[in-house]
Amino acid sequence: ETGVTQTPRHLVMGMTNKKSLKCEQHLGHNAMYWYKQSAKKPLELMFVYNFKEQTENNSVPSRFSPECPNSSHLFLHLHTLQPEDSALYLCASSQAQGQLSYEQYFGPGTRLTVT
Amino acid sequence: AQTVTQSQPEMSVQEAETVTLSCTYDTSESDYYLFWYKQPPSRQMILVIRQEAYKQQNATENRFSVNFQKAAKSFSLKISDSQLGDAAMYFCAYRSPMDSNYQLIWGAGTKLIIKP
């Protein structure tokens, strides 16, 4: 275990549903990240929060909406998704965003299937 | 823009033998960090090893070592005495100090199979 938990581990949702992914880190970190992992493709960074402030949004469609109420919790709210949004969604955290050497710690991911 | 290439989608090795996973990257910068991450079938990604570009000495962590060739922009991972628990996806990643957000640029990964 890396100290980063994600729930749920698996999620199946229809295109008209609204659901949320949750991430929690127990490491005292100040930066949190959402990644999308699709098969045979590099990880795609979606959002970054540093000290609860969003510092990165990599042109992610508005059907994905992040929320970071505090440095330990990160949510990804989902609505009206498309089948191509099916993927593994990974959460990560690090001490802060601004250091080259800082390692990112990852959660186990949520396997999302959009039907 | 920086890119990271892992040219081997899949590698297999006999248990107890040595295997090398390749990674090349494209950059015009002189200082940066390189990482190898491992993602076992349980899916939790963990850091294996990191290398700072300014350090000439290759990083090592127990059975894991890197061959960092800065001029060739190559950063391969060598796993010695392979064990069944080494079976996983391995990702190479690059981080630049020029990126204000210090984003990681990822390769597509190499699936490592360990044959008993």
gemmi code that builds the backbone of each chain (N, CA, C; Angstrom):
import gemmi

chains = {
    "A": [
        ("GLU", (0.842, -1.213, 0.000), (0.000, 0.000, 0.000), (0.870, 1.254, 0.000)),
        ("THR", (0.458, 2.246, -0.750), (1.275, 3.450, -0.879), (0.767, 4.585, -0.012)),
        ("GLY", (-0.342, 4.412, 0.701), (-0.903, 5.501, 1.483), (-1.908, 6.331, 0.719)),
        ("VAL", (-2.255, 5.898, -0.488), (-3.265, 6.585, -1.293), (-4.368, 5.572, -1.599)),
        ("THR", (-5.586, 5.900, -1.222), (-6.712, 4.996, -1.456), (-7.689, 5.622, -2.434)),
        ("GLN", (-8.351, 4.748, -3.190), (-9.337, 5.214, -4.153), (-10.588, 4.355, -4.038)),
        ("THR", (-11.733, 4.996, -4.135), (-12.999, 4.280, -4.166), (-13.922, 4.911, -5.196)),
        ("PRO", (-14.749, 4.106, -5.869), (-14.728, 2.646, -5.831), (-13.581, 2.090, -6.665)),
        ("ARG", (-13.331, 0.819, -6.564), (-12.292, 0.208, -7.395), (-12.813, -0.086, -8.791)),
        ("HIS", (-14.094, -0.361, -8.894), (-14.720, -0.622, -10.188), (-16.021, 0.168, -10.259)),
        ("LEU", (-16.303, 0.685, -11.445), (-17.539, 1.450, -11.623), (-18.043, 1.250, -13.047)),
        ("VAL", (-19.302, 0.872, -13.143), (-19.969, 0.779, -14.439), (-21.094, 1.805, -14.432)),
        ("MET", (-21.117, 2.665, -15.420), (-22.152, 3.684, -15.449), (-22.642, 3.928, -16.869)),
        ("GLY", (-23.913, 4.298, -16.949), (-24.484, 4.649, -18.228), (-24.122, 6.069, -18.586)),
        ("MET", (-24.329, 6.419, -19.829), (-23.914, 7.731, -20.319), (-24.699, 8.862, -19.684)),
        ("THR", (-25.853, 8.574, -19.129), (-26.649, 9.650, -18.531), (-26.469, 9.738, -17.018)),
        ("ASN", (-25.686, 8.845, -16.450), (-25.505, 8.831, -14.998), (-24.583, 9.943, -14.521)),
        ("LYS", (-24.671, 10.191, -13.207), (-23.707, 11.045, -12.526), (-23.092, 10.227, -11.404)),
        ("LYS", (-21.790, 10.207, -11.347), (-21.085, 9.478, -10.307), (-19.851, 10.268, -9.912)),
        ("SER", (-19.241, 9.865, -8.791), (-18.015, 10.522, -8.342), (-16.975, 9.498, -7.939)),
        ("LEU", (-15.731, 9.801, -8.259), (-14.600, 9.009, -7.796), (-13.959, 9.753, -6.625)),
        ("LYS", (-13.494, 8.956, -5.662), (-12.894, 9.562, -4.470), (-11.464, 9.089, -4.294)),
        ("CYS", (-10.622, 10.000, -3.866), (-9.231, 9.684, -3.573), (-8.875, 10.297, -2.225)),
        ("GLU", (-8.145, 9.539, -1.421), (-7.699, 10.040, -0.125), (-6.244, 9.647, 0.087)),
        ("GLN", (-5.455, 10.605, 0.546), (-4.049, 10.284, 0.832), (-3.764, 10.539, 2.315)),
        ("HIS", (-2.964, 9.618, 2.872), (-2.648, 9.639, 4.304), (-1.165, 9.925, 4.513)),
        ("LEU", (-0.583, 10.689, 3.612), (0.863, 10.897, 3.607), (1.262, 12.316, 3.982)),
        ("GLY", (0.294, 13.181, 4.228), (0.625, 14.568, 4.558), (1.096, 15.373, 3.363)),
        ("HIS", (0.758, 14.920, 2.157), (1.173, 15.619, 0.940), (0.296, 16.830, 0.657)),
        ("ASN", (0.821, 17.714, -0.189), (0.087, 18.928, -0.541), (-0.329, 19.001, -2.001)),
        ("ALA", (0.109, 18.069, -2.802), (-0.266, 18.074, -4.215), (-0.983, 16.768, -4.542)),
        ("MET", (-2.049, 16.870, -5.337), (-2.806, 15.686, -5.742), (-3.113, 15.772, -7.234)),
        ("TYR", (-3.193, 14.605, -7.850), (-3.283, 14.520, -9.301), (-4.350, 13.514, -9.710)),
        ("TRP", (-5.003, 13.770, -10.838), (-5.837, 12.776, -11.516), (-5.193, 12.449, -12.858)),
        ("TYR", (-5.051, 11.134, -13.128), (-4.557, 10.645, -14.403), (-5.605, 9.724, -15.025)),
        ("LYS", (-5.592, 9.669, -16.361), (-6.368, 8.676, -17.099), (-5.380, 7.698, -17.726)),
        ("GLN", (-5.613, 6.409, -17.501), (-4.738, 5.385, -18.088), (-5.546, 4.502, -19.020)),
        ("SER", (-5.218, 4.574, -20.307), (-5.845, 3.715, -21.313), (-4.807, 2.707, -21.791)),
        ("ALA", (-5.285, 1.576, -22.250), (-4.386, 0.495, -22.654), (-3.434, 0.954, -23.750)),
        ("LYS", (-2.154, 0.601, -23.562), (-1.106, 0.835, -24.561), (-0.881, 2.308, -24.876)),
        ("LYS", (-1.279, 3.180, -23.986), (-1.041, 4.614, -24.151), (-0.360, 5.153, -22.901)),
        ("PRO", (0.423, 6.220, -23.059), (1.012, 6.844, -21.867), (-0.069, 7.395, -20.942)),
        ("LEU", (0.274, 7.502, -19.677), (-0.654, 8.120, -18.736), (-0.935, 9.552, -19.161)),
        ("GLU", (-2.197, 9.927, -19.055), (-2.595, 11.295, -19.396), (-2.922, 12.054, -18.125)),
        ("LEU", (-2.183, 13.109, -17.857), (-2.488, 13.952, -16.711), (-3.748, 14.743, -16.998)),
        ("MET", (-4.677, 14.703, -16.051), (-5.940, 15.423, -16.231), (-5.944, 16.720, -15.424)),
        ("PHE", (-5.765, 16.578, -14.121), (-5.854, 17.736, -13.215), (-4.763, 17.648, -12.163)),
        ("VAL", (-4.341, 18.842, -11.687), (-3.399, 18.927, -10.588), (-3.911, 19.943, -9.582)),
        ("TYR", (-3.826, 19.584, -8.328), (-4.108, 20.516, -7.239), (-2.865, 20.638, -6.383)),
        ("ASN", (-2.494, 21.868, -6.068), (-1.355, 22.145, -5.210), (-1.848, 23.037, -4.070)),
        ("PHE", (-1.765, 22.542, -2.832), (-2.322, 23.270, -1.686), (-3.777, 23.682, -1.956)),
        ("LYS", (-4.541, 22.734, -2.412), (-5.994, 22.834, -2.667), (-6.353, 23.726, -3.851)),
        ("GLU", (-5.373, 24.316, -4.509), (-5.665, 25.161, -5.665), (-5.389, 24.386, -6.958)),
        ("GLN", (-6.326, 24.458, -7.890), (-6.113, 23.768, -9.161), (-5.053, 24.512, -9.965)),
        ("THR", (-4.016, 23.816, -10.335), (-2.920, 24.441, -11.073), (-2.789, 23.896, -12.483)),
        ("GLU", (-3.533, 22.866, -12.804), (-3.422, 22.289, -14.140), (-4.748, 21.677, -14.546)),
        ("ASN", (-5.139, 21.969, -15.766), (-6.294, 21.330, -16.383), (-5.879, 21.078, -17.820)),
        ("ASN", (-5.570, 19.847, -18.122), (-5.005, 19.531, -19.434), (-6.083, 19.354, -20.489)),
        ("SER", (-6.835, 20.416, -20.713), (-7.864, 20.399, -21.762), (-8.823, 19.238, -21.589)),
        ("VAL", (-9.208, 19.025, -20.360), (-10.120, 17.923, -20.068), (-11.563, 18.383, -20.323)),
        ("PRO", (-12.378, 17.544, -20.964), (-13.776, 17.927, -21.221), (-14.521, 18.244, -19.929)),
        ("SER", (-15.486, 19.116, -20.026), (-16.204, 19.582, -18.837), (-17.071, 18.504, -18.202)),
        ("ARG", (-17.248, 17.380, -18.861), (-17.991, 16.283, -18.237), (-17.193, 15.657, -17.076)),
        ("PHE", (-15.928, 16.036, -16.961), (-15.107, 15.663, -15.808), (-14.911, 16.921, -14.952)),
        ("SER", (-15.286, 16.829, -13.685), (-15.207, 18.003, -12.823), (-14.489, 17.626, -11.531)),
        ("PRO", (-13.296, 18.178, -11.291), (-12.572, 17.836, -10.070), (-12.984, 18.709, -8.905)),
        ("GLU", (-12.712, 18.161, -7.715), (-12.949, 18.927, -6.490), (-11.915, 18.526, -5.466)),
        ("CYS", (-11.327, 19.515, -4.793), (-10.309, 19.238, -3.786), (-10.640, 20.039, -2.538)),
        ("PRO", (-11.460, 19.497, -1.635), (-11.882, 20.239, -0.454), (-10.760, 20.489, 0.549)),
        ("ASN", (-9.775, 19.615, 0.561), (-8.606, 19.793, 1.437), (-7.448, 19.003, 0.839)),
        ("SER", (-6.282, 19.125, 1.435), (-5.089, 18.511, 0.839), (-5.107, 16.993, 0.879)),
        ("SER", (-6.009, 16.409, 1.649), (-6.040, 14.953, 1.777), (-7.059, 14.288, 0.870)),
        ("HIS", (-7.994, 15.046, 0.330), (-9.084, 14.458, -0.429), (-9.197, 15.080, -1.818)),
        ("LEU", (-9.493, 14.222, -2.764), (-9.666, 14.664, -4.146), (-10.812, 13.870, -4.750)),
        ("PHE", (-11.694, 14.582, -5.453), (-12.825, 13.926, -6.088), (-12.790, 14.195, -7.587)),
        ("LEU", (-13.394, 13.285, -8.324), (-13.611, 13.500, -9.748), (-15.075, 13.209, -10.026)),
        ("HIS", (-15.827, 14.269, -10.301), (-17.254, 14.135, -10.564), (-17.464, 13.885, -12.054)),
        ("LEU", (-18.294, 12.899, -12.337), (-18.500, 12.435, -13.717), (-19.964, 12.619, -14.117)),
        ("HIS", (-20.204, 13.151, -15.287), (-21.588, 13.233, -15.779), (-21.607, 13.224, -17.294)),
        ("THR", (-22.620, 12.574, -17.817), (-22.825, 12.408, -19.269), (-21.540, 11.992, -19.971)),
        ("LEU", (-20.941, 10.906, -19.467), (-19.707, 10.421, -20.074), (-19.972, 9.703, -21.382)),
        ("GLN", (-18.896, 9.484, -22.138), (-18.935, 8.786, -23.404), (-18.232, 7.434, -23.264)),
        ("PRO", (-18.539, 6.474, -24.121), (-17.862, 5.168, -24.030), (-16.338, 5.282, -24.096)),
        ("GLU", (-15.820, 6.266, -24.828), (-14.357, 6.403, -24.923), (-13.728, 6.913, -23.625)),
        ("ASP", (-14.550, 7.263, -22.657), (-14.034, 7.649, -21.344), (-13.743, 6.439, -20.468)),
        ("SER", (-14.111, 5.260, -20.934), (-13.798, 4.041, -20.193), (-12.288, 3.892, -20.099)),
        ("ALA", (-11.794, 3.720, -18.871), (-10.346, 3.666, -18.634), (-10.110, 3.402, -17.156)),
        ("LEU", (-8.842, 3.321, -16.802), (-8.442, 3.272, -15.403), (-8.089, 4.691, -14.977)),
        ("TYR", (-8.717, 5.176, -13.921), (-8.449, 6.522, -13.432), (-7.606, 6.422, -12.164)),
        ("LEU", (-6.434, 7.011, -12.251), (-5.471, 6.945, -11.161), (-5.373, 8.280, -10.446)),
        ("CYS", (-5.302, 8.193, -9.144), (-5.044, 9.354, -8.309), (-3.608, 9.238, -7.794)),
        ("ALA", (-2.944, 10.357, -7.639), (-1.588, 10.368, -7.092), (-1.423, 11.580, -6.190)),
        ("SER", (-0.428, 11.505, -5.321), (-0.112, 12.669, -4.488), (1.403, 12.804, -4.388)),
        ("SER", (1.857, 14.008, -4.042), (3.278, 14.235, -3.798), (3.410, 15.332, -2.754)),
        ("GLN", (4.619, 15.505, -2.248), (4.821, 16.470, -1.168), (4.361, 17.856, -1.576)),
        ("ALA", (4.719, 18.257, -2.765), (4.249, 19.527, -3.327), (4.552, 19.437, -4.802)),
        ("GLN", (4.033, 20.361, -5.545), (4.188, 20.252, -6.982), (5.517, 20.789, -7.471)),
        ("GLY", (6.152, 21.631, -6.688), (7.245, 22.428, -7.228), (8.647, 21.892, -7.069)),
        ("GLN", (8.838, 20.610, -6.853), (10.187, 20.067, -6.706), (10.414, 18.981, -7.735)),
        ("LEU", (11.529, 19.076, -8.436), (11.846, 18.124, -9.495), (11.891, 16.692, -9.010)),
        ("SER", (12.467, 16.518, -7.822), (12.759, 15.159, -7.377), (11.593, 14.493, -6.670)),
        ("TYR", (10.542, 15.257, -6.375), (9.470, 14.686, -5.573), (8.789, 13.540, -6.294)),
        ("GLU", (8.707, 12.433, -5.586), (8.062, 11.240, -6.109), (6.551, 11.376, -5.995)),
        ("GLN", (5.847, 10.824, -6.951), (4.390, 10.742, -6.867), (4.001, 9.363, -6.351)),
        ("TYR", (3.052, 9.356, -5.430), (2.536, 8.110, -4.868), (1.140, 7.893, -5.444)),
        ("PHE", (0.912, 6.676, -5.931), (-0.318, 6.396, -6.654), (-1.291, 5.539, -5.854)),
        ("GLY", (-2.563, 5.760, -6.122), (-3.601, 4.874, -5.618), (-3.783, 3.690, -6.552)),
        ("PRO", (-4.644, 2.737, -6.179), (-4.839, 1.528, -6.990), (-5.683, 1.762, -8.233)),
        ("GLY", (-6.351, 2.891, -8.306), (-7.141, 3.201, -9.489), (-8.590, 2.783, -9.388)),
        ("THR", (-9.407, 3.424, -10.209), (-10.809, 3.038, -10.402), (-10.962, 2.632, -11.852)),
        ("ARG", (-11.396, 1.396, -12.066), (-11.671, 0.920, -13.431), (-13.077, 1.352, -13.803)),
        ("LEU", (-13.168, 2.292, -14.722), (-14.454, 2.864, -15.136), (-14.871, 2.295, -16.483)),
        ("THR", (-16.089, 1.816, -16.534), (-16.677, 1.354, -17.799), (-17.941, 2.159, -18.055)),
        ("VAL", (-18.004, 2.796, -19.194), (-19.172, 3.590, -19.582), (-19.944, 2.820, -20.638)),
        ("THR", (-21.202, 2.542, -20.340), (-22.007, 1.723, -21.271), (-23.041, 2.572, -22.007)),
    ],
    "B": [
        ("ALA", (8.481, 19.808, -27.767), (7.937, 19.190, -26.560), (8.682, 17.888, -26.278)),
        ("GLN", (8.789, 17.609, -24.980), (9.484, 16.383, -24.628), (8.600, 15.170, -24.900)),
        ("THR", (9.254, 14.087, -25.294), (8.538, 12.821, -25.495), (9.360, 11.705, -24.871)),
        ("VAL", (8.684, 10.655, -24.494), (9.325, 9.470, -23.916), (8.861, 8.257, -24.706)),
        ("THR", (9.811, 7.439, -25.143), (9.485, 6.285, -25.974), (9.980, 5.000, -25.325)),
        ("GLN", (9.079, 4.074, -25.169), (9.438, 2.726, -24.748), (9.124, 1.817, -25.917)),
        ("SER", (10.145, 1.335, -26.562), (9.964, 0.639, -27.841), (9.565, -0.816, -27.685)),
        ("GLN", (9.601, -1.338, -26.468), (9.281, -2.756, -26.248), (7.913, -2.849, -25.553)),
        ("PRO", (6.851, -3.162, -26.260), (5.549, -3.291, -25.594), (5.544, -4.434, -24.577)),
        ("GLU", (6.334, -5.470, -24.856), (6.340, -6.644, -23.981), (7.718, -7.295, -24.001)),
        ("MET", (8.146, -7.742, -22.814), (9.404, -8.470, -22.692), (9.154, -9.670, -21.792)),
        ("SER", (9.911, -10.742, -22.033), (9.818, -11.878, -21.128), (11.230, -12.328, -20.765)),
        ("VAL", (11.343, -12.862, -19.562), (12.639, -13.304, -19.071), (12.444, -14.506, -18.169)),
        ("GLN", (13.420, -15.374, -18.165), (13.384, -16.534, -17.277), (13.717, -16.068, -15.864)),
        ("GLU", (13.019, -16.654, -14.916), (13.281, -16.343, -13.514), (14.773, -16.512, -13.227)),
        ("ALA", (15.307, -15.571, -12.430), (16.712, -15.549, -12.009), (17.660, -14.954, -13.055)),
        ("GLU", (17.155, -14.692, -14.245), (18.010, -14.080, -15.259), (17.893, -12.550, -15.218)),
        ("THR", (18.663, -11.927, -16.080), (18.701, -10.456, -16.136), (17.970, -9.962, -17.365)),
        ("VAL", (17.250, -8.874, -17.205), (16.508, -8.296, -18.323), (16.725, -6.784, -18.327)),
        ("THR", (16.739, -6.214, -19.515), (16.905, -4.765, -19.663), (15.737, -4.189, -20.445)),
        ("LEU", (15.114, -3.180, -19.855), (13.997, -2.485, -20.504), (14.504, -1.139, -21.027)),
        ("SER", (14.144, -0.820, -22.243), (14.695, 0.387, -22.843), (13.739, 1.568, -22.755)),
        ("CYS", (14.334, 2.745, -22.722), (13.576, 3.992, -22.690), (14.435, 5.065, -23.349)),
        ("THR", (13.870, 5.762, -24.286), (14.552, 6.918, -24.864), (13.632, 8.117, -24.733)),
        ("TYR", (14.249, 9.283, -24.750), (13.458, 10.502, -24.573), (14.033, 11.598, -25.454)),
        ("ASP", (13.229, 12.576, -25.681), (13.648, 13.681, -26.523), (13.532, 14.972, -25.711)),
        ("THR", (14.648, 15.683, -25.594), (14.633, 16.939, -24.862), (15.807, 17.791, -25.306)),
        ("SER", (15.664, 19.094, -25.132), (16.772, 20.000, -25.393), (17.324, 20.567, -24.084)),
        ("GLU", (16.784, 20.105, -22.977), (17.192, 20.625, -21.671), (18.400, 19.866, -21.134)),
        ("SER", (19.099, 20.479, -20.190), (20.302, 19.847, -19.649), (20.080, 19.253, -18.267)),
        ("ASP", (19.087, 19.766, -17.554), (18.799, 19.216, -16.230), (17.359, 18.748, -16.182)),
        ("TYR", (17.193, 17.569, -15.658), (15.852, 16.985, -15.582), (15.964, 15.738, -14.713)),
        ("TYR", (14.830, 15.147, -14.421), (14.790, 13.894, -13.674), (14.150, 12.821, -14.550)),
        ("LEU", (14.627, 11.608, -14.364), (14.041, 10.452, -15.037), (13.621, 9.440, -13.979)),
        ("PHE", (12.527, 8.769, -14.235), (11.967, 7.817, -13.275), (11.583, 6.526, -13.987)),
        ("TRP", (11.676, 5.437, -13.251), (11.040, 4.180, -13.651), (10.008, 3.839, -12.576)),
        ("TYR", (8.779, 3.608, -13.050), (7.697, 3.187, -12.171), (7.275, 1.780, -12.565)),
        ("LYS", (6.799, 1.041, -11.571), (6.317, -0.328, -11.776), (4.841, -0.387, -11.404)),
        ("GLN", (4.044, -1.037, -12.249), (2.619, -1.213, -11.973), (2.284, -2.696, -12.037)),
        ("PRO", (2.246, -3.368, -10.888), (1.918, -4.806, -10.863), (0.462, -5.013, -11.231)),
        ("PRO", (0.073, -6.256, -11.447), (-1.325, -6.545, -11.788), (-2.327, -5.982, -10.779)),
        ("SER", (-1.963, -5.769, -9.537), (-2.859, -5.152, -8.548), (-3.086, -3.678, -8.847)),
        ("ARG", (-2.315, -3.105, -9.787), (-2.475, -1.773, -10.356), (-1.887, -0.620, -9.568)),
        ("GLN", (-1.375, -0.816, -8.366), (-0.821, 0.316, -7.630), (0.579, 0.597, -8.145)),
        ("MET", (0.748, 1.754, -8.743), (1.998, 2.176, -9.346), (2.981, 2.558, -8.241)),
        ("ILE", (4.215, 2.063, -8.320), (5.215, 2.430, -7.324), (6.515, 2.822, -8.026)),
        ("LEU", (7.268, 3.710, -7.387), (8.538, 4.156, -7.933), (9.587, 3.061, -7.750)),
        ("VAL", (10.320, 2.778, -8.810), (11.402, 1.803, -8.750), (12.736, 2.507, -8.533)),
        ("ILE", (12.970, 3.542, -9.334), (14.286, 4.177, -9.304), (14.200, 5.530, -9.983)),
        ("ARG", (15.069, 6.480, -9.562), (15.079, 7.803, -10.190), (16.524, 8.204, -10.471)),
        ("GLN", (16.674, 9.080, -11.447), (18.008, 9.534, -11.856), (17.948, 11.025, -12.180)),
        ("GLU", (18.880, 11.792, -11.608), (18.980, 13.200, -11.977), (19.990, 13.325, -13.108)),
        ("ALA", (19.650, 14.107, -14.109), (20.473, 14.185, -15.306), (21.882, 14.697, -15.030)),
        ("TYR", (22.055, 15.508, -13.986), (23.366, 16.078, -13.694), (24.296, 15.071, -13.028)),
        ("LYS", (23.750, 13.988, -12.550), (24.586, 12.988, -11.870), (25.069, 11.968, -12.895)),
        ("GLN", (26.366, 11.818, -12.984), (26.919, 10.893, -13.961), (26.794, 9.452, -13.497)),
        ("GLN", (26.773, 9.256, -12.199), (26.704, 7.897, -11.686), (25.311, 7.330, -11.893)),
        ("ASN", (25.252, 6.116, -12.400), (23.970, 5.450, -12.605), (23.339, 5.067, -11.274)),
        ("ALA", (22.043, 5.327, -11.159), (21.329, 4.988, -9.925), (21.148, 3.476, -9.807)),
        ("THR", (21.183, 3.005, -8.580), (20.920, 1.585, -8.315), (20.035, 1.471, -7.075)),
        ("GLU", (19.175, 0.475, -7.092), (18.322, 0.139, -5.950), (18.228, -1.378, -5.896)),
        ("ASN", (19.086, -1.959, -5.084), (19.103, -3.414, -4.931), (19.297, -4.084, -6.301)),
        ("ARG", (18.322, -4.857, -6.755), (18.473, -5.583, -8.023), (18.185, -4.714, -9.248)),
        ("PHE", (17.776, -3.497, -9.023), (17.416, -2.594, -10.118), (18.516, -1.560, -10.325)),
        ("SER", (18.908, -1.376, -11.555), (19.898, -0.356, -11.871), (19.558, 0.251, -13.231)),
        ("VAL", (20.098, 1.431, -13.461), (19.831, 2.075, -14.739), (21.138, 2.249, -15.492)),
        ("ASN", (21.001, 2.330, -16.807), (22.106, 2.718, -17.675), (21.695, 4.040, -18.316)),
        ("PHE", (22.205, 5.124, -17.759), (21.822, 6.466, -18.194), (22.874, 6.979, -19.164)),
        ("GLN", (22.469, 7.157, -20.389), (23.346, 7.667, -21.436), (22.778, 9.025, -21.881)),
        ("LYS", (23.315, 10.098, -21.264), (22.712, 11.411, -21.475), (22.818, 11.864, -22.930)),
        ("ALA", (23.968, 11.663, -23.534), (24.152, 12.127, -24.914), (23.221, 11.390, -25.865)),
        ("ALA", (23.014, 10.128, -25.587), (22.128, 9.318, -26.428), (20.677, 9.457, -26.022)),
        ("LYS", (20.415, 10.157, -24.911), (19.058, 10.316, -24.379), (18.408, 8.951, -24.188)),
        ("SER", (19.137, 8.122, -23.478), (18.684, 6.763, -23.215), (18.716, 6.498, -21.711)),
        ("PHE", (17.735, 5.782, -21.238), (17.581, 5.544, -19.784), (17.001, 4.148, -19.609)),
        ("SER", (17.830, 3.134, -19.706), (17.332, 1.760, -19.635), (17.371, 1.243, -18.203)),
        ("LEU", (16.490, 0.328, -17.910), (16.364, -0.282, -16.586), (16.818, -1.728, -16.665)),
        ("LYS", (17.770, -2.078, -15.813), (18.240, -3.453, -15.740), (17.741, -4.092, -14.450)),
        ("ILE", (17.117, -5.247, -14.608), (16.646, -6.013, -13.453), (17.473, -7.292, -13.392)),
        ("SER", (18.213, -7.428, -12.324), (19.058, -8.610, -12.139), (18.329, -9.646, -11.303)),
        ("ASP", (18.687, -10.928, -11.524), (18.086, -12.005, -10.724), (16.562, -11.852, -10.682)),
        ("SER", (15.926, -11.843, -11.840), (14.487, -11.599, -11.947), (13.693, -12.542, -11.057)),
        ("GLN", (12.682, -11.987, -10.435), (11.806, -12.765, -9.558), (10.368, -12.676, -10.071)),
        ("LEU", (9.559, -13.660, -9.667), (8.176, -13.699, -10.135), (7.440, -12.403, -9.775)),
        ("GLY", (7.812, -11.816, -8.640), (7.169, -10.573, -8.210), (7.543, -9.364, -9.037)),
        ("ASP", (8.489, -9.523, -9.948), (8.870, -8.408, -10.825), (7.918, -8.274, -12.013)),
        ("ALA", (7.056, -9.266, -12.204), (6.101, -9.209, -13.325), (5.177, -8.011, -13.151)),
        ("ALA", (5.168, -7.143, -14.145), (4.405, -5.897, -14.028), (4.538, -5.110, -15.328)),
        ("MET", (3.799, -4.005, -15.394), (4.046, -2.990, -16.416), (5.094, -2.036, -15.851)),
        ("TYR", (6.050, -1.671, -16.674), (7.081, -0.722, -16.264), (6.980, 0.529, -17.133)),
        ("PHE", (6.936, 1.663, -16.454), (6.788, 2.940, -17.150), (8.003, 3.823, -16.888)),
        ("CYS", (8.491, 4.403, -17.943), (9.567, 5.384, -17.868), (8.921, 6.767, -17.890)),
        ("ALA", (9.458, 7.700, -17.107), (8.862, 9.041, -17.060), (9.961, 10.087, -16.947)),
        ("TYR", (9.654, 11.252, -17.479), (10.599, 12.376, -17.545), (9.971, 13.587, -16.883)),
        ("ARG", (10.802, 14.325, -16.139), (10.299, 15.572, -15.551), (11.295, 16.684, -15.822)),
        ("SER", (10.772, 17.817, -16.277), (11.617, 18.947, -16.644), (11.465, 20.090, -15.654)),
        ("PRO", (12.569, 20.777, -15.348), (12.461, 21.958, -14.485), (11.863, 23.156, -15.211)),
        ("MET", (11.767, 23.052, -16.530), (11.236, 24.171, -17.301), (9.714, 24.193, -17.302)),
        ("ASP", (9.120, 23.081, -16.926), (7.661, 23.015, -16.856), (7.250, 23.579, -15.507)),
        ("SER", (6.485, 24.649, -15.526), (6.127, 25.317, -14.273), (5.367, 24.404, -13.336)),
        ("ASN", (4.718, 23.403, -13.889), (3.965, 22.470, -13.059), (4.711, 21.169, -12.799)),
        ("TYR", (5.941, 21.068, -13.313), (6.769, 19.866, -13.100), (5.991, 18.596, -13.436)),
        ("GLN", (5.323, 18.615, -14.554), (4.564, 17.435, -14.968), (5.497, 16.298, -15.342)),
        ("LEU", (5.006, 15.097, -15.129), (5.704, 13.910, -15.614), (5.248, 13.610, -17.038)),
        ("ILE", (6.200, 13.351, -17.917), (5.908, 12.899, -19.274), (6.168, 11.395, -19.291)),
        ("TRP", (5.167, 10.629, -19.697), (5.225, 9.181, -19.545), (5.432, 8.461, -20.871)),
        ("GLY", (6.131, 7.319, -20.810), (6.146, 6.392, -21.925), (4.908, 5.518, -21.876)),
        ("ALA", (4.722, 4.722, -22.921), (3.523, 3.879, -23.029), (3.622, 2.598, -22.227)),
        ("GLY", (4.814, 2.282, -21.722), (4.954, 1.132, -20.853), (5.492, -0.108, -21.545)),
        ("THR", (6.128, -0.971, -20.749), (6.590, -2.285, -21.198), (6.051, -3.322, -20.228)),
        ("LYS", (5.386, -4.325, -20.773), (4.879, -5.405, -19.934), (5.981, -6.442, -19.766)),
        ("LEU", (6.373, -6.698, -18.527), (7.417, -7.678, -18.245), (6.793, -8.969, -17.733)),
        ("ILE", (7.114, -10.051, -18.428), (6.632, -11.387, -18.047), (7.816, -12.171, -17.509)),
        ("ILE", (7.619, -12.804, -16.361), (8.662, -13.630, -15.761), (8.260, -15.091, -15.918)),
        ("LYS", (9.099, -15.852, -16.566), (8.806, -17.272, -16.788), (9.443, -18.093, -15.672)),
        ("PRO", (8.638, -18.915, -14.999), (9.210, -19.713, -13.892), (10.095, -20.854, -14.392)),
    ],
}
model = gemmi.Model(1)
for chain_id, residues in chains.items():
    chain = gemmi.Chain(chain_id)
    for i, (resn, *xyz) in enumerate(residues, 1):
        res = gemmi.Residue()
        res.name, res.seqid = resn, gemmi.SeqId(i, " ")
        for name, pos in zip(("N", "CA", "C"), xyz):
            atom = gemmi.Atom()
            atom.name, atom.element = name, gemmi.Element(name[0])
            atom.pos, atom.b_iso = gemmi.Position(*pos), 0.0
            res.add_atom(atom)
        chain.add_residue(res)
    model.add_chain(chain)
structure = gemmi.Structure()
structure.add_model(model)
structure.setup_entities()
